[in-house]
């Protein structure tokens, strides 16, 4: 069966014209060539790895800051350095997550994405441990040593 390109009527395979509208069935309709839209991915894994590295480095080096969280002293400049490092670690982790928007929707999953996901969990774990220790310090100072 041939389908008429003008009226979508079904015609016999050997019919030269459509039995309903008279359109020529032997002509091939012109097909418009459209450009394939090569859309760039909306995620930036290299930048995400950079931010995760910064978050990990800051969270790790923060342990070397000589601050007593059991009895926090507000006149101690190291206390503010510690809180500033904690804040920067959180900010860099958030920036890494923003850079990874849509990476899990990519088919196939890029190779760097596995490193980014593992790095995210490591950095999130470090920050979560800091949050827990800060909450413990606020709730009962001097109890946890």
C-alpha positions in Angstrom: 0.0 0.0 0.0 1.1 3.5 -0.8 0.2 6.4 1.4 -0.7 9.7 -0.3 1.7 12.4 1.0 -1.1 15.0 0.6 -4.3 13.4 2.0 -2.9 10.2 3.7 -5.2 8.0 1.8 -4.2 4.4 1.2 -3.7 3.4 -2.5 -2.6 0.3 -4.3 1.2 -0.3 -4.7 1.1 0.2 -8.4 -1.1 3.3 -8.5 0.6 6.2 -10.1 -1.8 8.8 -8.6 -4.0 9.0 -5.5 -7.5 7.8 -6.0 -8.9 10.5 -3.7 -7.0 13.7 -4.5 -5.1 12.8 -7.7 -1.7 13.6 -6.3 1.3 12.0 -7.9 2.4 9.0 -5.8 5.7 8.3 -7.7 7.3 11.6 -6.6 9.3 11.5 -3.5 8.5 14.3 -1.1 11.2 16.7 -0.3 12.7 16.2 3.1 14.1 19.2 4.9 17.5 18.5 6.4 17.7 19.8 9.9 20.9 20.4 11.8 21.5 18.0 14.6 21.6 20.1 17.7 24.8 19.1 19.5 24.1 20.4 22.9 26.9 20.8 25.3 26.5 19.0 28.6 25.2 21.2 31.4 27.7 19.9 33.9 31.4 20.6 34.4 33.2 17.7 36.0 36.6 19.2 35.9 35.5 22.2 37.8 33.5 19.9 40.2 36.7 17.9 40.9 38.6 21.2 41.6 36.0 22.3 44.1 35.9 18.9 45.7 39.7 19.0 46.1 39.5 22.4 47.7 36.8 21.3 50.1 38.7 18.1 51.0 42.0 20.1 51.5 40.4 22.7 53.7 38.5 20.1 55.7 41.7 18.1 56.2 43.9 21.0 57.1 41.4 22.4 59.5 42.3 19.6 61.8 45.7 21.1 62.2 44.4 24.4 63.6 45.1 24.6 67.3 41.7 25.4 68.7 40.0 24.0 71.8 36.4 23.3 70.9 35.7 21.9 74.4 36.0 25.4 75.8 35.8 27.8 72.9 37.4 31.2 73.6 36.0 34.0 71.5 39.2 36.0 71.8 41.2 33.2 70.2 41.9 34.1 66.5 42.3 30.4 65.7 38.7 29.8 66.6 37.6 32.2 63.8 40.1 30.6 61.4 38.5 27.2 62.2 35.0 28.5 61.6 36.1 30.2 58.4 37.7 27.1 57.1 34.6 25.1 57.9 32.5 27.6 56.0 34.8 27.5 53.0 34.7 23.7 53.0 30.9 23.9 52.9 30.8 26.5 50.2 33.2 24.6 47.9 31.2 21.4 48.4 28.0 23.3 47.4 29.8 24.7 44.3 30.9 21.2 43.3 27.3 20.0 43.5 26.2 22.9 41.4 28.8 22.0 38.8 27.4 18.4 38.6 23.8 19.3 37.8 22.5 16.7 35.4 25.5 14.4 35.4 23.3 11.5 36.6 21.0 11.9 33.6 23.9 11.5 31.2 23.8 8.2 29.2 26.4 6.7 29.5 27.8 8.1 32.8 31.1 9.9 32.1 34.2 8.3 33.7 35.0 11.4 35.8 31.6 11.3 37.3 32.4 8.3 39.4 35.4 10.2 40.9 33.2 13.2 41.5 30.5 11.2 43.2 33.0 9.4 45.5 34.7 12.7 46.3 31.4 14.2 47.1 30.7 11.5 49.7 34.1 11.8 51.2 33.9 15.6 51.6 30.3 15.4 52.8 31.4 12.9 55.4 34.2 15.2 56.6 31.8 18.2 56.8 29.2 16.1 58.5 31.7 15.1 61.2 32.5 18.8 61.7 28.8 19.6 62.0 28.3 16.9 64.6 31.4 18.0 66.6 30.2 21.6 66.5 26.7 20.6 67.7 28.2 18.6 70.5 30.3 21.6 71.5 27.3 23.9 71.6 25.0 21.4 73.4 27.4 20.4 76.1 30.7 22.2 76.1 33.6 20.5 78.0 31.9 17.1 77.9 33.6 15.7 74.8 37.3 15.6 74.9 
